[in-house]
Amino acid sequence: MKKILIFITSMIFLVGCGGGSSSSGSSKDVTMSIGQPYTVYSGNKIVKNAEETHVQVTHIDGESKSTVVLVEGNATIIRKP
């Protein structure tokens, strides 16, 4: 009986811990705002929602992330699941 109580208590504790997030950021899509910097990772996509959309991309060789800024128009970042 004591072992069952310890097992149930342990399971409740472990279930309450939840899962961690991946190091590649959020998995939700983001609608970009003009002038706001965003971090994008390998596998993410930027979809231009208007023909006159311009984005500025800053990337440093050897890093797995880049910084993008919406300069003009409308765009969405599609996060890798």
Secondary structure, DSSP 8 states (H G I E B T S, - for coil): -HHHHHHHHHHHHHHHH-----TT---S-EE--BT-EEEEETT-EEEESSTT-EEEEEE-TT-SEEEEEEEES-EEEE---
